[in-house]
Amino acid sequence: MRNKVWTTRGRPSGRYYSYADIRLLEYLAKISMKHGIDSDEFFNSFLDASQHKESKCGKLLIECRMRTRDHVIFLITSGPKVVAQFSMPERVLEENNPIKEFTRTMAPIKSREAKSNHHQIKDLRAGMRHIKIKARVLEVSQPRLITNRFGSYANVANALISDETGTIQLPLWNKQIGEISVGDLIQVENANVIVFRGLRQLKVGRSGKLNVIKNG
């Protein structure tokens, strides 16, 4: 099966970019920006680690943990802290620093975040915080009972919400489940964008708000 190529305006259009590649390169671009590392230096460290097992990059240590026929598994640490562990396709390593393209496209997004409190779903990327968005509820799954890491029980359901630009998952916890219904127009405030099992989600924590603007 051939890899899909991302053609949406504003995203890099590398010849080999699958959706998985895009998520990985965005993630690595965020790490390089967070730690103040030039993208060329950062990417070259992966090349160096793939040949010599490990490479130092600023305060980060990049280790090549395993190599398969077409992927390399890297571990990034900062002192005793694990920053990331992931599998990178060999074809990405053969390119001329694809991370740089993603750091360039991410900068305007941060500027737009500062200028406006409202966002569109198409612009949401993992790591974005304090999101405010209006959307329509398309689906709400059946609640399921889970055990959290503290040993307590909680009910959780997944809502699929949409605006004119796209869709995104919105996890609902406990009493939130009964607050919205399919067809409702809702407003989410102070949410964070995460990726869970390969899908983007809006995470509404304790400081976030979820309100129904108009019932469906």
C-alpha positions in Angstrom: 0.0 0.0 0.0 1.4 3.4 -1.0 1.9 6.0 1.7 -0.5 8.9 1.5 1.0 12.3 0.8 -0.2 15.3 2.7 -1.4 18.1 0.3 -3.0 20.5 2.7 -1.9 24.1 2.3 0.6 25.2 4.9 2.1 21.8 5.5 5.5 20.6 4.1 5.0 18.5 1.0 7.9 16.1 1.2 7.8 13.2 -1.4 7.7 10.5 1.3 5.5 12.2 4.0 2.9 9.9 5.3 0.5 10.9 8.0 2.7 9.1 10.5 5.8 10.9 9.2 4.1 14.2 9.6 3.2 13.6 13.2 6.7 12.4 14.0 8.4 15.4 12.3 6.0 17.9 14.0 6.9 16.2 17.3 10.6 16.4 16.7 10.3 20.1 15.6 8.6 20.9 18.9 11.4 19.2 20.8 14.1 21.1 18.9 12.3 24.4 19.5 11.6 23.7 23.2 15.2 22.9 23.9 16.6 25.8 21.7 18.4 23.5 19.3 19.0 24.4 15.7 17.1 21.9 13.5 20.1 21.1 11.4 22.2 20.2 14.4 19.2 18.2 15.8 18.7 16.2 12.6 22.4 15.6 12.1 22.5 14.1 15.6 20.1 11.4 14.5 22.4 10.6 11.6 25.4 10.5 13.9 23.6 8.3 16.4 22.4 5.9 13.8 26.1 5.3 12.8 27.8 5.5 16.2 25.0 4.4 18.6 24.7 7.8 20.4 25.2 11.5 19.9 25.2 14.5 22.1 23.1 17.5 21.1 23.0 20.4 23.5 21.7 19.0 26.8 20.1 16.0 25.0 21.6 12.6 24.4 20.3 10.8 21.4 20.7 7.0 21.4 20.1 4.5 18.6 18.4 1.6 20.4 17.6 -0.7 17.6 17.7 -0.9 13.8 15.3 -2.9 11.7 15.2 -3.4 7.9 13.6 0.0 7.3 13.3 1.8 10.7 15.6 3.1 13.4 14.4 3.3 17.0 15.8 6.3 18.9 15.8 7.3 22.5 16.2 11.0 23.6 17.1 11.7 27.2 18.0 14.8 29.2 20.1 13.6 32.2 17.9 10.9 33.9 14.7 12.1 32.2 13.4 10.4 29.1 12.3 13.0 26.5 11.1 10.7 23.8 11.4 7.3 22.2 10.2 6.6 18.7 10.8 4.8 15.5 12.0 6.8 12.5 11.8 5.4 8.9 15.1 5.1 7.1 13.6 7.1 4.2 13.3 10.1 6.5 16.9 9.8 7.6 17.9 9.9 4.0 16.3 13.3 3.4 18.0 16.7 3.8 16.7 17.8 7.3 12.9 17.6 6.9 12.6 18.9 10.5 13.5 22.4 9.3 10.4 22.6 7.1 8.2 21.9 10.1 9.9 24.4 12.4 9.2 27.0 9.7 5.5 26.2 9.4 5.0 26.1 13.2 6.2 29.6 13.8 3.2 31.4 12.2 0.9 29.2 14.3 2.3 30.5 17.5 1.9 34.1 16.3 -1.8 33.4 15.4 -2.3 31.9 18.9 -1.1 35.1 20.5 -3.4 37.3 18.4 -6.6 35.3 18.8 -8.2 33.3 21.5 -10.3 31.4 19.0 -9.0 28.5 16.9 -10.1 26.4 14.0 -9.8 22.6 14.2 -7.6 22.4 11.1 -4.9 24.4 12.9 -4.8 22.3 16.1 -1.6 20.4 16.7 -0.3 18.3 19.5 1.3 20.4 22.2 -0.9 23.5 21.7 -2.4 24.8 25.0 -5.1 27.2 26.2 -7.3 26.4 23.2 -10.7 28.1 22.8 -13.0 26.7 20.1 -16.6 26.5 19.0 -17.8 23.2 17.4 -20.8 21.0 16.7 -21.1 17.6 18.4 -21.3 14.9 15.7 -21.1 11.7 17.8 -20.9 10.7 21.5 -19.8 7.1 22.3 -21.3 4.9 25.0 -19.6 5.6 28.4 -17.2 3.0 29.7 -15.9 2.5 33.2 -12.1 2.6 33.6 -9.6 2.6 36.5 -7.2 5.6 36.6 -3.6 5.5 37.7 -4.7 6.3 41.3 -6.9 3.3 41.5 -10.2 5.2 41.3 -13.0 4.5 38.9 -14.2 7.0 36.3 -16.7 7.0 33.4 -15.3 8.2 30.0 -16.8 8.7 26.6 -15.5 10.1 23.4 -17.3 12.9 21.5 -16.5 13.7 17.9 -16.8 17.5 17.3 -16.6 19.5 14.1 -16.3 23.0 12.7 -16.2 24.1 9.1 -12.5 23.1 8.9 -12.4 19.6 10.3 -13.1 17.2 13.2 -11.4 16.3 16.5 -12.0 13.9 19.4 -13.1 15.4 22.8 -12.9 13.0 25.7 -15.7 13.4 28.2 -15.3 12.5 31.9 -17.9 11.7 34.5 -20.5 14.5 34.7 -19.4 16.0 31.4 -20.9 13.0 29.6 -24.4 14.1 30.5 -23.8 17.7 29.7 -23.7 17.5 25.9 -25.6 15.7 23.2 -25.3 15.1 19.4 -26.2 18.2 17.5 -25.2 20.6 20.3 -23.1 23.7 19.5 -20.5 23.8 22.2 -17.6 26.1 23.3 -14.4 24.6 24.8 -12.1 26.9 26.7 -8.5 26.5 28.0 -8.1 23.0 26.5 -4.9 21.3 25.4 -4.2 19.3 22.2 -2.8 15.8 22.7 -2.4 12.7 20.6 -3.7 9.5 22.0 -3.4 6.3 20.0 -2.6 8.2 16.9 -5.6 10.6 17.1 -5.7 14.2 18.0 -7.8 15.0 21.1 -8.8 18.1 23.0 -8.1 17.6 26.7 -10.3 19.7 29.0 -8.5 19.6 32.4 -9.6 21.0 35.7 -8.9 24.6 34.5 -10.8 24.1 31.3 -14.5 24.8 30.5 -17.1 23.0 28.4 -20.3 24.9 27.7 -23.3 24.3 25.5 -24.1 27.4 23.4 -27.1 26.0 21.6 -28.8 22.7 22.0 -29.1 20.5 18.9 
